[in-house]
């Protein structure tokens, strides 16, 4: 199937409400059904927030392909555009009685609206799928550097000084980058915080698994992310899988495009604790489950990290109604989304190709 170029269409303020409207409008004529879960809080403009699900194909299909956007809030504008583009190109019409297609839009709608990577409690949803009945993992990196990563003051001087301290530590400690991003469960104001209880997004996602996926013989998932890698490039990232047959199947589908999180080839130099994909694999242990995150590069990673630090500082110490806050929020959007047509065309083409390869594989099982 040949895909047309499709331009992501959120350039005017990239607001959550516009993204959701575009998604639901695209689904309205062709989805078998849609379902929405309202978030208990409101968006940045007072708007209602929802996680939306659209199903294409037969509800009784034995296999399903899932496209997921908004796990990391602000990153959802890219994933939303890919989902809308997939519908506008007609790709979704390949769903049938054998393989259905599910699109989950805005898994973390609060973060998407408020231009945050985390949710309303500062929780990174992709570190939140741990067993909270067990002792939570410790992370000594944050015991030493949490207040350096997010200092009480955010001046040019403190930014430069603290960034230098962080880089010096990472230079001395080869495992430091992994420790920075793998997840931490003690410092709610700092990045990569996994929380103390399952979040609203976690609970709704588990409900979706229980209601729609447990009886499927095969499930394929692509979870769209941004912020790592070179501009307008993408990398398919899988978690190391003890089930060798599943890992080999994913490798057969995507070949050398697929890398393992934490490997030397991966733009993610860590394997996240409490990830959505690991939770999905665990719950679907009786099914064939093929899952990967697709990571798309935007701006240099140091600038992404600085934007992330500034946003966490703003919500811990700053004034959300200030001019400084507006700058910080714009920098967050720039770090995780681009309205440049070359970026959008490249990302859509990469995503469409990976989706087609996964769909073809599911149909052949």
C-alpha positions in Angstrom: 0.0 0.0 0.0 1.3 3.4 -0.9 0.8 6.1 1.7 0.3 9.8 0.9 2.2 12.4 2.8 0.1 13.7 5.7 1.0 16.8 7.6 0.3 16.9 11.3 -2.2 19.7 11.8 -1.7 21.3 15.2 0.6 24.2 14.4 -1.6 27.1 15.7 -1.1 26.5 19.5 -1.1 22.7 19.4 -4.0 22.5 21.9 -5.3 19.3 23.2 -8.9 20.1 22.4 -8.0 20.7 18.7 -6.1 17.4 18.6 -9.0 15.5 20.1 -11.5 17.1 17.8 -9.5 16.1 14.8 -9.2 12.6 16.0 -12.9 12.1 16.7 -13.9 13.8 13.5 -11.6 11.4 11.5 -13.1 8.4 13.3 -16.7 9.5 13.1 -17.6 7.9 9.7 -15.5 4.8 9.7 -14.9 3.5 13.2 -16.9 0.4 14.3 -17.3 2.1 17.6 -15.6 4.7 19.8 -15.5 4.9 23.6 -14.3 7.7 25.9 -13.2 7.9 29.5 -13.4 11.4 31.1 -10.5 12.4 33.3 -11.5 13.8 36.7 -9.6 17.1 36.2 -9.7 19.8 33.6 -7.3 21.0 31.0 -5.2 24.1 30.8 -8.1 26.1 29.3 -10.7 24.5 31.6 -11.7 22.0 28.9 -12.8 18.5 29.7 -10.2 15.8 29.2 -10.7 12.3 27.8 -8.9 9.1 26.9 -10.5 8.1 23.6 -10.6 4.7 22.0 -11.6 4.0 18.3 -12.0 0.5 17.0 -11.9 -0.4 13.3 -12.8 -3.8 12.0 -14.7 -6.7 13.5 -15.2 -6.6 17.3 -14.8 -10.4 17.3 -11.4 -10.4 15.4 -9.0 -12.8 17.0 -6.0 -10.4 16.5 -5.6 -6.7 17.0 -3.1 -3.9 16.2 -3.0 -1.0 18.6 -1.7 2.6 17.9 -1.2 4.5 21.1 -0.6 8.3 21.6 0.0 10.5 24.6 1.6 8.2 27.1 3.9 11.1 27.8 1.4 13.9 27.5 2.9 16.6 25.3 4.4 13.9 23.1 0.8 13.0 22.1 0.5 15.7 19.5 2.8 13.7 17.2 1.1 10.4 17.9 -2.3 12.0 17.5 -1.3 13.3 14.1 -0.1 9.9 13.0 -3.4 8.4 14.1 -5.4 11.0 12.2 -3.1 10.6 9.2 -3.6 6.8 9.2 -7.3 7.3 9.0 -7.1 10.0 6.3 -5.0 7.9 4.1 -7.5 5.1 4.4 -4.9 2.7 5.9 -7.4 1.7 8.6 -9.7 0.1 6.0 -7.4 -2.9 6.1 -9.0 -3.9 9.4 -11.2 -6.9 8.9 -12.8 -9.9 10.5 -9.3 -11.4 11.3 -7.3 -8.4 12.4 -8.9 -5.3 14.0 -7.2 -1.9 14.6 -7.6 0.0 17.9 -6.4 3.5 18.3 -6.0 4.9 21.9 -5.8 8.7 21.8 -4.4 10.7 24.7 -3.5 8.1 27.3 -2.3 11.0 29.5 -4.7 13.8 28.5 -3.8 16.0 31.4 -0.2 16.1 30.4 -1.2 16.6 26.8 -3.3 19.7 27.6 -0.9 21.2 30.1 2.1 20.6 27.8 3.7 18.3 30.4 5.4 14.9 29.9 3.9 13.8 33.2 0.4 13.7 34.6 -1.4 15.8 37.2 0.7 14.3 40.1 4.0 14.6 38.3 4.0 10.9 37.4 5.7 9.5 34.3 3.0 7.1 33.1 5.7 4.9 31.5 7.3 4.3 34.9 4.0 3.7 36.7 3.2 0.1 35.8 5.0 -1.5 38.8 3.7 -3.7 41.5 2.8 -1.2 44.2 2.2 -4.1 46.7 6.0 -4.6 46.7 8.7 -2.3 48.0 9.3 0.4 45.4 12.7 0.5 43.6 15.4 2.8 45.0 17.4 5.1 42.9 20.6 6.4 44.5 21.2 8.8 41.6 18.3 10.9 42.7 19.3 10.7 46.4 22.4 12.6 45.3 21.1 14.8 42.5 17.3 15.4 42.7 17.8 19.0 44.0 20.5 19.6 41.4 18.3 18.4 38.5 15.4 20.6 39.9 17.0 23.5 41.8 14.8 25.9 43.8 15.9 28.8 41.6 15.8 28.8 37.8 18.1 31.6 36.7 20.6 31.5 33.9 23.4 31.0 36.5 21.7 28.1 38.3 20.8 26.5 35.0 24.4 26.5 33.8 25.8 25.6 37.2 23.5 22.6 37.9 23.7 21.3 34.3 27.5 21.3 34.7 27.2 19.3 37.9 24.9 16.8 36.3 27.2 16.4 33.3 30.2 15.9 35.5 28.4 13.2 37.4 27.3 11.4 34.2 30.9 11.6 32.9 32.3 10.0 36.1 29.5 7.3 36.3 29.0 5.2 33.2 25.7 4.0 34.5 24.5 7.5 35.3 22.4 8.1 32.2 20.5 4.9 32.8 20.0 5.8 36.4 18.7 9.3 35.4 15.9 7.9 33.2 15.1 4.4 34.2 12.7 5.6 36.9 12.6 6.8 40.4 9.9 6.6 43.1 10.9 9.1 45.9 11.0 12.6 44.4 7.7 13.7 43.0 9.0 17.0 41.7 11.8 15.5 39.6 11.6 13.8 36.2 10.9 10.1 35.6 8.9 9.8 38.8 6.9 6.6 38.8 4.4 7.5 41.6 3.2 5.7 44.7 -0.1 4.2 43.3 -1.5 3.3 39.9 -2.5 6.5 38.1 -5.8 7.2 36.4 -4.2 6.4 33.0 -2.8 3.2 34.3 -6.2 2.1 35.6 -8.0 2.9 32.4 -5.4 1.2 30.3 -5.7 -2.0 32.4 -9.4 -1.8 32.0 -9.0 -1.7 28.2 -6.7 -4.7 28.3 -9.2 -6.6 30.5 -12.2 -5.7 28.4 -10.9 -5.9 24.9 -7.6 -7.8 24.7 -7.5 -10.9 27.0 -9.3 -13.1 24.4 -7.1 -12.2 21.5 -4.7 -14.7 20.1 -2.2 -12.0 19.0 -1.8 -8.3 19.9 0.5 -5.8 18.2 1.3 -2.4 19.7 3.1 0.7 18.6 3.4 3.4 21.2 4.5 6.8 19.7 7.1 8.9 21.5 9.2 12.0 20.8 12.3 13.7 22.1 15.2 11.3 21.6 17.4 10.9 18.5 18.3 13.1 15.6 15.9 15.5 14.1 13.2 13.9 11.9 14.5 10.4 12.4 12.9 7.5 14.2 13.9 4.4 16.1 11.8 1.4 16.9 12.6 0.3 20.5 11.6 -3.0 22.1 12.3 -4.1 25.7 14.5 -7.1 26.2 12.2 -10.1 26.2 12.8 -13.4 28.0 10.4 -15.0 25.6 12.9 -15.5 22.7 10.2 -16.4 20.2 8.4 -13.1 20.7 11.7 -11.2 20.3 12.6 -13.1 17.2 9.2 -12.4 15.7 9.5 -8.7 16.3 13.0 -8.9 14.7 11.5 -10.7 11.7 8.9 -8.0 11.3 11.2 -4.9 11.6 14.7 -6.3 11.0 17.6 -4.0 11.8 15.2 -1.1 12.4 14.4 -2.6 15.8 16.7 -2.1 18.7 16.6 -3.1 22.3 16.2 -0.4 25.0 19.4 0.1 26.9 21.6 -1.4 24.1 24.5 0.5 22.5 22.4 1.0 19.4 19.4 2.6 21.2 18.7 6.3 21.6 17.2 5.2 24.9 20.3 4.3 26.9 18.2 2.7 29.6 15.4 0.1 30.1 12.5 1.8 31.9 11.1 0.3 35.1 7.3 0.1 35.2 6.7 0.5 31.5 3.4 0.1 29.8 4.8 -2.4 27.3 6.1 -4.7 30.1 2.7 -4.5 31.8 1.0 -5.4 28.6 3.3 -8.4 27.9 2.7 -9.6 31.4 -1.1 -9.5 31.2 -1.1 -11.1 27.7 1.3 -13.9 28.6 -1.1 -16.4 26.9 -1.2 -14.4 23.6 1.4 -13.5 21.0 2.3 -10.0 22.0 4.5 -7.8 19.7 5.1 -4.4 21.1 7.5 -1.5 20.5 7.9 2.2 21.2 8.6 4.4 18.2 10.8 7.3 19.2 11.2 10.3 17.0 13.9 13.0 17.3 13.1 16.7 17.5 15.8 19.0 18.9 19.2 18.2 20.5 18.8 16.1 23.6 20.5 18.5 25.9 17.9 21.1 24.9 15.1 18.6 25.5 16.5 17.8 29.0 16.7 21.5 29.8 13.1 22.0 28.7 12.0 19.1 30.9 14.0 20.4 33.9 12.4 23.9 33.5 8.9 22.5 33.3 9.4 20.4 36.5 10.9 23.5 38.2 7.9 25.6 37.1 5.4 23.2 38.6 7.5 22.8 41.8 8.6 26.4 42.5 7.5 28.8 39.7 4.5 31.0 38.8 2.3 29.3 36.2 0.8 32.7 35.2 4.1 34.4 34.5 5.7 35.3 31.2 8.5 32.9 32.2 5.9 30.1 32.3 4.8 30.8 28.8 8.4 30.5 27.6 8.9 27.3 29.4 5.7 25.8 28.0 6.6 26.8 24.4 10.0 25.2 24.9 8.3 22.0 26.1 6.2 22.0 22.9 9.3 22.6 20.8 11.1 19.8 22.5 8.5 17.2 21.8 6.8 18.3 18.6 7.6 20.2 15.4 5.3 22.0 13.0 7.9 21.9 10.2 6.6 20.1 7.2 9.8 18.1 6.6 9.7 16.7 10.1 6.0 15.8 9.9 6.4 14.1 6.5 9.4 12.1 7.7 7.7 11.0 10.9 4.5 10.0 9.2 6.3 8.0 6.5 8.3 6.1 9.2 5.3 5.4 11.3 3.1 4.3 8.4 5.8 1.9 7.2 6.1 0.3 10.7 2.3 0.0 11.0 2.0 -1.7 7.7 4.8 -4.1 8.5 3.1 -5.0 11.8 -0.3 -5.4 10.3 1.0 -7.6 7.6 2.7 -9.8 10.2 -0.5 -10.1 12.3 -2.4 -11.1 9.2 0.1 -13.9 8.5 0.0 -15.4 12.0 
